[in-house]
Amino acid sequence: MLTVHNVTKTYYFKNGQENVLQDVTIAFPSGKATALLGPSGSGKSTLLNIIGGLDNAYQGEVCLFGQCLNRQNRALYDSYRLNQVGFVFQSFYLMEQQTVSDNVTLGLLPLKLPTKEIESRVASVLEQVGLQEFAQVKANLLSGGQKQRVAIARALVKNPAIIIADEPTGALDSETAAQVLELLLSFKKDGKIVIIVTHDEDIAQKCDYIARIQDGKILQSPPNEDKPKQLTWKKPKFSWRESLRLMMHNLWQRKTRNAIMSGFASIGIISLILTTSLGIGAQLYLQQQVDREFNPKEVVITTSDRSQPIEQTFINELKNDERVASVETAYPIILTKVTYDDTAAGGSPTISVPDLTQNQADRMNVLYGTLPITTEIALAIQEDYAKKLVDNPEELVGKTVRLVASGYQEDAQIVEVSATITGIFGEPKDENGRSFDSGPRSANGVNYVTSKALNQKIIGDSTGVTEEQLEYRVYTSDINPAKDIAALARDKGYRAVAVADVVGTINQLFDGIRVVLTSIGFISVFVAGMMIGIVMYISVIERTKEIGLMRALGYRRFDIGRIFLGESIAIGFITGVVGCIVAYSLSFGVNIGFYDLVGFDIVSIPWTSFVAALTIAMTMGLLGGIIPAIIAARKDPVVALRTE
């Protein structure tokens, strides 16, 4: 027996209050059908919400088989609705896009039963209401009477002690209404407490007892046949697996809207991936160009006055420095003229073989012969420059030419030496065979490359010294110490040029650019997160009745919040996947478009960027869904069920 003792319900307003129920005491016997009869506004729905566990803001007691509900224990109320109460609503409250079986199963999910038991219960109750053949039919394809039978099956599948039917025939024709009423009345033989809320006297007369209510007061009540009984209470345990399944179903049900929203939201992820990757790619490209043209571990140290050599003690100090791999004399020369037979060509900047990196040597594009080796007194000549000496440059390979040159010292004398031409080179080319306008060290118009031995001879003949001390090349073991070595040389009063300084400046510049680009990307992601939050909030508003139904079925606030938050995170994950796929696809187009220009994949996307993007997208979904999930979880089930 369900008993209500001295229940009073008061609504408080700004300018007063209204007593909806006034000291109500009533009993609903087991194995009997009781009609709660009264006109609109009499307090029927309010009393229904209280005895159904949807409303705990009242004074008095509600007891089932002698066990009274504790109004302060929210978890107890969830368990009460889950285990003991089955609701049948006038408006059915079915998930229209789900099957009959899924709608009935919804009432069992918080019980965390074995799958076979769930299937058995659902099949049994559908047979009981005559819908076994409609198990896999979507609810929106059913008639009104069939929908109400589904609602009854959903209430009955939990085997509750109480069946509460709120105007169950109000939306049905007379013939169907009679069938539904007969079905509801049949459950009393199982010892259930059947409560039918109605304002129809004919329906009330078919019940065992009539409880009349008017103006919040009970005018007629069934007899009190209280028989204590020990009830079994199961705590709601809505599993993560079932929660995930329900989330995926809800997402699929609104797939078009979710797909459009994910597509727009993915723009933020695409922007973040491409902007950061473009910054990384551009930096790698510039780093590659620097490595091709220069040695980042090299420091060129020269005297500010060519008349004074670099002190040997300082050079020895550098050689003993553990950060330094080697110290070499540079042997710079000034070459002014090359003569072959009686034909002469003017001089230009020259680069010794020791100064060439492997990349530079590979790019020299040797057409005939080879580049000179260090120990040869020889040089190689650029093709166009060679044509100033002969019509067929290939003829010069192996020939001897006369050079007019001098050392780099201030008092150096111009001398004339003989050297052998070992090869002819063309315009420098990259690994893809494309020509560059500049040669090694970006010196425009490089006409020849000399050997170290030739430079030493010119300096020896020109200055009388065998060891050049005006310029040294220091090679460090790593790129970072190169900056420190250059700073040390400057402190000593020498001029020092470190490629690492340039590289560091470039890296700082690109770090700043990358920060700006990343910030732009994160702004886009933030906007995308706001979009997800707005869509989820709209979803909460649209699904208010669904929330009320699930709360009436015994779902906890935590379960409701988890479903909405999970959907938001799932949308974030989908957004991230779409963003990664589109960004990866776009990178191909960008790289193809720029490859002919720079010969490099300018957009470099490491796999960690995709992992980071997915993590950010899911975090975006999490943050965007927190507030809507909290709003959904805090919905008052009574208000939610009344929402139009």
C-alpha positions in Angstrom: 0.0 0.0 0.0 1.1 3.5 -0.8 0.1 6.1 1.9 0.3 9.8 2.0 0.2 11.4 5.4 -0.6 15.1 6.0 1.1 16.3 2.8 1.0 20.1 2.2 2.4 21.7 -0.9 2.8 25.5 -1.1 4.0 27.6 -4.1 5.7 30.9 -3.1 5.4 33.9 -5.3 6.9 37.4 -5.0 3.6 38.8 -3.8 2.3 35.9 -1.8 1.8 32.2 -1.8 -0.7 29.5 -2.9 -1.5 26.2 -1.0 -2.0 23.6 -3.8 -2.3 20.7 -1.4 -3.7 21.1 2.1 -3.0 18.5 4.7 -3.7 15.6 2.3 -3.9 12.1 3.7 -4.8 9.3 1.4 -4.1 5.6 0.8 -3.7 3.6 -2.4 -4.2 -0.2 -1.8 -2.2 -2.9 -3.4 -3.9 -5.1 -6.0 -6.5 -2.4 -6.6 -7.0 0.3 -9.2 -7.7 3.7 -7.7 -8.9 6.7 -9.7 -7.7 10.1 -8.6 -10.6 12.2 -9.7 -10.9 15.9 -9.8 -11.3 19.0 -12.0 -8.5 20.9 -13.5 -6.5 22.9 -10.9 -7.7 20.6 -8.0 -4.1 19.5 -7.2 -4.2 16.1 -9.0 -1.0 16.6 -11.0 0.8 18.0 -7.9 -0.2 15.0 -5.8 0.8 12.7 -8.7 4.3 14.3 -8.9 4.8 13.9 -5.1 3.7 10.2 -4.9 5.7 9.5 -8.1 8.9 10.9 -6.6 9.3 13.8 -9.0 8.7 16.5 -6.4 10.2 16.4 -2.9 9.5 20.0 -1.9 6.6 19.4 0.4 5.6 18.9 4.0 4.3 15.5 5.2 5.2 11.9 4.5 4.9 9.5 1.5 5.3 5.8 2.5 5.4 2.6 0.5 4.6 -0.5 2.5 5.5 1.4 5.6 8.9 2.6 4.3 8.8 6.4 4.2 10.8 8.5 1.7 13.5 10.8 3.0 13.0 14.1 1.2 16.6 15.1 1.9 18.0 12.0 0.2 18.0 12.7 -3.6 19.6 9.3 -4.4 16.8 7.5 -2.6 14.3 9.4 -4.7 16.1 8.3 -7.9 16.0 4.7 -6.7 12.3 5.0 -5.7 11.4 6.2 -9.3 13.6 3.5 -10.8 12.5 0.5 -8.8 9.0 1.2 -7.6 7.2 3.6 -10.0 6.1 3.2 -13.6 4.7 6.3 -15.3 2.2 6.3 -18.2 1.7 9.8 -19.6 -1.1 11.3 -21.7 1.4 12.5 -24.3 3.3 9.2 -24.4 6.8 10.9 -24.3 8.3 8.4 -26.7 11.7 8.7 -28.5 10.0 9.1 -31.9 13.1 8.1 -33.9 13.8 5.0 -31.8 12.3 1.6 -32.2 9.6 0.2 -29.9 12.1 -2.1 -28.3 14.6 0.8 -27.7 11.9 2.9 -26.1 10.9 0.1 -23.7 14.6 -0.8 -23.0 15.2 2.9 -21.9 13.4 2.1 -18.7 15.8 -0.7 -17.8 19.2 0.8 -18.6 19.8 2.4 -15.2 19.3 -1.0 -13.6 22.5 -2.4 -15.3 21.0 -5.8 -16.0 22.6 -8.5 -18.2 21.8 -8.1 -21.9 19.9 -11.4 -22.1 17.7 -10.4 -19.1 16.9 -7.1 -20.7 16.0 -8.7 -24.0 13.8 -11.3 -22.2 12.0 -8.6 -20.2 11.4 -6.4 -23.2 10.1 -9.3 -25.3 7.8 -10.5 -22.4 6.3 -7.1 -21.8 5.7 -6.3 -25.5 3.9 -9.6 -25.8 1.8 -8.6 -22.7 0.7 -5.4 -24.4 0.3 -7.0 -27.8 3.1 -5.3 -29.6 5.6 -8.1 -30.1 5.4 -7.8 -33.8 6.2 -4.1 -33.7 9.5 -4.4 -31.7 11.7 -3.0 -34.5 9.2 -0.4 -35.7 10.1 3.2 -35.1 7.7 4.9 -32.6 6.8 7.7 -35.1 5.1 5.1 -37.3 2.7 3.9 -34.7 -0.9 4.9 -34.0 -1.9 6.7 -30.8 -3.2 3.6 -29.2 0.0 1.7 -30.1 2.1 4.5 -28.7 0.3 4.4 -25.4 0.8 0.6 -25.2 4.6 1.3 -25.7 4.4 3.8 -22.9 2.7 1.2 -20.7 5.2 -1.5 -21.6 8.0 0.9 -20.7 6.4 1.5 -17.3 5.7 -2.2 -16.8 9.1 -3.6 -17.8 10.8 -2.6 -14.5 8.1 -4.6 -12.6 7.3 -1.6 -10.4 5.1 -1.7 -7.3 3.2 1.4 -8.5 1.7 2.2 -12.0 0.8 5.8 -12.3 -1.2 6.7 -15.4 -1.8 10.5 -15.9 -4.8 10.9 -18.2 -3.8 7.8 -20.1 -6.8 8.0 -22.5 -7.0 11.7 -23.0 -5.4 11.6 -26.5 -7.2 8.5 -27.7 -10.5 7.7 -29.4 -13.1 6.0 -27.3 -12.5 2.5 -28.6 -8.8 2.7 -28.2 -9.2 4.4 -24.8 -11.3 1.5 -23.6 -8.7 -1.0 -24.7 -5.9 0.9 -22.9 -7.9 1.3 -19.8 -8.7 -2.4 -19.7 -4.9 -3.2 -20.1 -4.1 -0.9 -17.2 -6.7 -2.4 -14.9 -5.4 -5.8 -15.7 -2.2 -5.1 -13.8 -3.9 -5.0 -10.4 -4.1 -8.8 -10.4 -0.3 -8.9 -10.1 -0.6 -7.0 -6.8 0.4 -3.7 -8.2 -0.9 -0.3 -7.0 -2.6 1.1 -10.1 -3.4 4.9 -9.9 -5.2 6.4 -12.8 -5.4 10.2 -12.7 -8.5 11.5 -14.6 -11.3 14.0 -14.6 -13.7 11.5 -16.4 -16.3 10.1 -14.1 -16.9 7.1 -16.4 -13.3 6.0 -16.3 -13.2 6.5 -12.5 -16.3 4.2 -12.1 -14.4 1.3 -13.7 -11.7 1.4 -11.0 -12.0 -0.3 -7.6 -11.8 2.9 -5.6 -12.2 6.6 -6.3 -10.2 9.3 -4.5 -11.8 12.7 -5.0 -9.7 15.8 -4.7 -10.8 19.4 -5.0 -9.1 22.7 -4.1 -6.1 20.7 -2.7 -8.2 18.7 -0.3 -9.2 15.0 -0.3 -13.0 14.6 -0.3 -13.1 10.8 -0.7 -10.4 8.3 0.0 -9.9 4.5 -0.4 -9.8 2.5 2.8 -6.4 2.1 4.5 -5.4 -1.5 4.3 -1.7 -0.9 5.2 0.3 -4.2 4.9 4.0 -3.7 5.6 6.3 -5.3 3.1 10.0 -5.4 2.7 11.0 -3.8 -0.7 14.1 -4.4 -2.8 15.9 -1.2 -3.8 18.5 -1.2 -6.5 20.7 1.9 -6.9 20.7 3.4 -10.4 23.8 2.1 -12.2 23.7 3.5 -15.7 26.7 1.9 -17.3 29.2 3.8 -19.4 28.6 1.4 -22.3 24.9 2.1 -22.3 25.6 5.8 -21.9 27.9 5.7 -24.9 25.3 3.8 -27.0 22.6 6.3 -26.1 24.9 9.2 -26.9 25.8 7.8 -30.3 22.1 7.2 -31.1 21.2 10.8 -30.1 24.1 12.1 -32.3 23.0 10.0 -35.2 19.4 11.1 -34.8 20.5 14.7 -35.3 23.3 13.8 -37.8 22.6 16.5 -40.4 22.8 19.4 -37.9 25.8 17.8 -36.1 27.6 17.3 -39.4 27.1 20.9 -40.4 28.1 22.2 -37.0 31.2 19.9 -36.9 32.1 21.1 -40.4 32.0 24.8 -39.4 33.7 24.1 -36.1 36.5 22.2 -37.8 37.6 25.4 -39.5 39.1 26.4 -36.2 41.1 23.1 -36.0 42.1 23.4 -39.7 43.3 26.9 -39.1 45.2 25.9 -36.0 47.0 22.9 -37.8 47.8 24.8 -40.9 49.0 28.1 -39.3 51.3 26.3 -36.9 52.5 23.9 -39.5 53.1 26.6 -42.0 55.3 28.4 -39.4 57.2 25.2 -38.8 57.6 24.5 -42.5 58.8 28.0 -43.3 61.3 27.8 -40.5 62.5 24.4 -41.7 62.8 25.7 -45.2 64.9 28.7 -44.1 67.0 26.5 -41.9 67.6 24.2 -44.9 68.6 27.2 -47.0 71.0 28.4 -44.3 72.5 24.9 -44.0 73.0 24.8 -47.8 74.7 28.2 -48.1 76.5 28.3 -44.7 77.9 26.2 -42.0 75.9 27.1 -38.8 78.8 25.9 -36.7 81.3 28.3 -38.3 82.6 31.5 -36.9 84.6 33.8 -39.2 87.1 35.9 -37.2 89.0 38.8 -38.9 91.0 41.8 -37.8 89.4 45.2 -38.0 92.7 46.5 -39.4 94.3 44.3 -42.1 97.7 45.5 -41.0 97.5 43.8 -37.7 97.2 40.0 -37.4 95.1 38.1 -34.9 97.1 37.3 -31.8 98.3 33.7 -31.7 97.6 33.4 -28.0 93.9 34.0 -28.7 94.0 31.3 -31.5 95.7 28.9 -29.1 93.0 29.7 -26.5 90.3 28.8 -29.1 92.1 25.6 -30.1 92.1 24.5 -26.4 88.5 25.3 -25.9 86.5 22.1 -25.6 83.6 23.6 -27.5 85.8 24.1 -30.6 86.2 21.3 -33.1 88.9 23.0 -35.2 90.5 26.3 -36.1 91.6 26.9 -39.6 93.3 29.7 -41.5 91.1 31.1 -44.2 93.7 32.4 -46.7 91.6 35.1 -48.3 92.9 36.5 -51.6 92.0 39.2 -54.1 92.1 38.0 -57.7 91.9 40.7 -60.4 92.6 39.0 -63.8 92.8 35.6 -65.5 94.7 35.2 -68.8 94.7 32.3 -71.3 97.1 32.6 -74.2 96.6 36.3 -75.1 93.0 36.6 -73.9 92.3 38.1 -70.4 89.2 38.3 -68.2 88.6 40.5 -65.2 88.6 39.1 -61.7 85.8 38.8 -59.2 85.2 37.4 -55.6 86.7 33.9 -55.1 85.9 31.1 -52.7 88.3 28.4 -51.7 87.3 24.8 -51.7 87.7 24.4 -47.9 84.8 26.9 -47.6 82.3 24.9 -49.5 79.9 22.7 -47.6 79.0 19.4 -49.2 75.7 20.9 -50.3 77.4 23.8 -52.0 79.9 21.4 -53.7 77.0 19.3 -54.9 75.2 22.3 -56.2 78.1 23.7 -58.2 76.8 22.0 -61.3 80.2 20.9 -62.7 79.8 20.6 -66.5 83.3 19.5 -67.4 86.1 18.1 -65.3 86.1 18.5 -61.5 86.4 21.0 -58.7 90.0 21.5 -57.6 91.2 19.6 -54.6 92.9 21.3 -51.6 96.5 20.4 -52.5 96.4 21.4 -56.2 97.4 24.8 -57.4 94.4 24.9 -59.5 90.9 26.4 -60.0 87.6 25.8 -61.7 85.9 28.4 -63.9 82.3 29.3 -64.4 81.0 28.6 -67.9 80.1 32.1 -69.0 83.3 33.4 -67.6 85.3 30.8 -69.5 83.6 31.8 -72.7 85.4 35.1 -72.3 88.6 33.2 -72.8 87.6 30.6 -75.4 84.6 29.8 -77.5 84.4 26.2 -76.2 84.8 26.2 -72.4 85.5 22.4 -72.3 88.8 23.1 -74.1 90.1 24.8 -70.9 90.0 21.7 -68.8 93.6 20.8 -68.0 95.0 24.0 -69.5 97.2 26.5 -67.6 96.2 30.1 -67.1 97.9 33.1 -65.6 96.3 34.8 -62.5 96.9 38.3 -61.3 96.2 38.4 -57.5 97.3 39.5 -54.1 97.0 38.6 -50.5 94.4 40.2 -48.2 96.9 42.2 -46.1 97.2 45.9 -46.4 100.8 45.9 -47.6 100.3 42.9 -50.0 101.9 43.1 -53.5 100.2 42.1 -56.7 101.7 38.9 -58.1 101.2 36.7 -61.1 101.0 32.9 -60.7 100.2 30.0 -63.0 97.4 27.5 -62.2 95.6 24.6 -63.9 91.9 24.7 -64.7 90.4 21.4 -63.4 86.8 22.0 -64.4 84.0 24.2 -65.8 80.8 24.7 -63.7 77.5 26.2 -64.7 74.8 28.0 -62.7 74.3 26.3 -59.2 71.3 24.0 -59.1 69.3 22.5 -56.3 68.5 18.8 -55.9 65.6 19.2 -58.3 67.8 20.6 -61.0 66.6 24.2 -60.8 69.1 27.0 -61.3 69.9 29.6 -58.7 70.8 33.2 -59.5 73.6 33.1 -56.9 76.5 30.8 -56.3 78.0 29.5 -53.1 77.8 32.0 -50.2 75.3 33.9 -52.3 78.1 35.9 -54.0 76.6 37.1 -57.3 78.8 36.6 -60.3 81.1 33.9 -58.8 83.5 33.2 -61.7 85.8 30.6 -60.2 86.6 28.5 -57.3 90.3 28.2 -56.2 92.1 25.6 -54.2 93.6 26.2 -50.8 97.1 25.5 -52.1 96.6 28.2 -54.8 95.5 30.7 -52.2 98.5 29.8 -49.9 100.9 30.3 -52.8 99.4 33.7 -53.8 99.5 34.9 -50.2 103.1 33.6 -49.8 104.3 35.3 -53.0 102.3 38.5 -52.2 103.1 39.0 -48.5 106.0 36.7 -47.7 104.1 34.9 -45.0 103.4 31.2 -45.0 100.6 31.3 -42.3 97.9 33.8 -42.9 96.8 35.4 -39.6 94.2 37.9 -40.8 91.2 35.6 -41.0 90.4 32.4 -39.2 87.5 30.0 -39.5 86.4 28.4 -36.1 84.2 25.3 -36.3 82.4 24.5 -33.1 81.1 21.1 -32.0 77.5 22.4 -31.9 75.6 25.4 -33.2 74.9 27.0 -29.8 78.6 27.5 -28.7 79.2 29.4 -32.0 77.4 32.4 -30.6 79.6 32.4 -27.5 82.8 32.1 -29.5 81.8 35.0 -31.7 81.0 37.1 -28.6 84.4 36.1 -27.1 86.2 37.3 -30.3 84.3 40.6 -30.2 85.3 41.1 -26.6 89.0 40.8 -27.8 88.4 43.6 -30.3 88.1 41.4 -33.5 85.4 41.2 -36.0 83.4 38.0 -35.8 80.6 36.8 -37.9 78.7 33.7 -36.7 76.1 32.1 -38.8 74.4 30.9 -35.6 73.7 34.6 -34.8 71.8 34.9 -38.0 70.1 31.6 -37.5 69.1 32.6 -33.9 67.6 35.8 -35.1 65.7 34.1 -37.8 64.4 31.5 -35.3 63.3 34.2 -33.0 61.5 35.9 -35.8 59.8 32.7 -36.8 59.0 31.9 -33.2 57.2 35.2 -33.0 55.4 34.6 -36.2 54.4 31.1 -35.1 53.1 32.5 -31.8 50.9 35.0 -33.8 49.7 32.3 -36.1 49.0 29.9 -33.3 47.1 32.6 -31.4 44.9 33.2 -34.5 44.3 29.4 -34.7 43.4 29.3 -31.0 41.0 32.2 -31.5 39.3 30.1 -34.2 39.2 27.1 -31.9 37.6 29.2 -29.1 34.9 30.4 -31.5 34.4 26.7 -32.6 34.0 25.8 -28.9 31.4 28.5 -28.4 29.5 27.1 -31.4 29.5 23.6 -29.8 28.3 25.1 -26.5 25.5 27.0 -28.2 24.4 24.0 -30.2 24.4 21.8 -27.1 22.4 24.4 -25.2 19.8 24.4 -28.0 19.8 20.6 -27.8 19.0 20.9 -24.1 16.1 23.2 -24.8 14.8 20.9 -27.6 15.1 17.8 -25.5 13.6 19.1 -22.2 10.7 16.6 -22.3 13.2 13.8 -22.9 15.2 15.0 -19.9 12.0 15.0 -17.8 11.0 11.5 -19.0 14.5 10.1 -18.2 14.3 11.6 -14.7 10.9 10.1 -14.3 12.3 6.7 -15.3 14.9 6.8 -12.5 17.9 8.3 -14.3 20.1 10.4 -12.0 21.2 14.0 -12.5 24.7 12.5 -13.1 23.4 10.3 -15.9 21.7 13.1 -17.7 24.7 15.4 -17.4 27.0 12.6 -18.6 24.9 12.0 -21.7 25.0 15.6 -22.8 28.6 16.1 -21.9 29.5 12.9 -23.7 27.7 14.1 -26.8 29.6 17.4 -26.7 32.9 15.6 -26.4 32.0 13.3 -29.2 31.1 16.3 -31.4 34.5 17.7 -30.5 36.2 14.5 -31.5 34.3 14.4 -34.8 35.3 18.0 -35.4 38.9 17.2 -34.7 38.9 14.2 -37.1 37.3 16.3 -39.8 39.8 19.1 -39.2 42.8 16.8 -39.3 41.6 15.1 -42.6 40.8 18.5 -44.3 44.1 20.1 -43.0 46.1 17.1 -44.3 44.4 17.3 -47.6 44.9 21.0 -47.9 48.6 20.7 -47.1 49.0 18.6 -50.2 47.6 21.4 -52.3 49.6 24.1 -50.6 52.8 22.1 -50.9 52.2 21.4 -54.6 51.5 25.0 -55.3 54.7 26.2 -53.6 57.0 23.4 -54.6 57.8 24.8 -58.0 58.6 28.1 -56.3 60.8 27.0 -53.4 61.4 23.3 -54.0 60.3 22.4 -50.5 57.1 21.2 -48.7 56.3 24.5 -47.0 53.6 23.0 -44.8 55.1 20.4 -42.5 52.6 18.6 -40.3 54.1 16.3 -37.7 51.9 13.5 -36.4 52.0 15.1 -33.0 50.1 18.0 -34.5 47.2 15.6 -35.3 47.3 14.2 -31.8 47.3 17.7 -30.3 44.5 18.8 -32.6 42.3 15.9 -31.5 43.0 16.6 -27.9 42.3 20.3 -28.3 39.1 19.5 -30.2 37.8 17.1 -27.5 38.8 19.6 -24.8 36.9 22.2 -26.8 33.9 19.9 -26.8 34.3 19.3 -23.1 34.4 23.0 -22.2 31.6 23.8 -24.6 29.4 21.1 -23.1 29.9 21.6 -19.4 27.4 24.4 -18.9 24.7 22.8 -21.1 25.2 19.5 -19.3 24.8 21.1 -15.9 21.7 22.9 -17.1 20.3 19.6 -18.4 21.2 17.8 -15.2 19.5 20.4 -13.0 16.2 20.4 -14.9 13.2 20.0 -12.6 11.5 16.8 -13.9 8.1 18.2 -13.2 8.7 21.4 -15.1 10.5 19.5 -17.9 7.6 17.2 -18.5 5.2 20.1 -18.7 7.4 21.9 -21.3 5.7 22.4 -24.7 
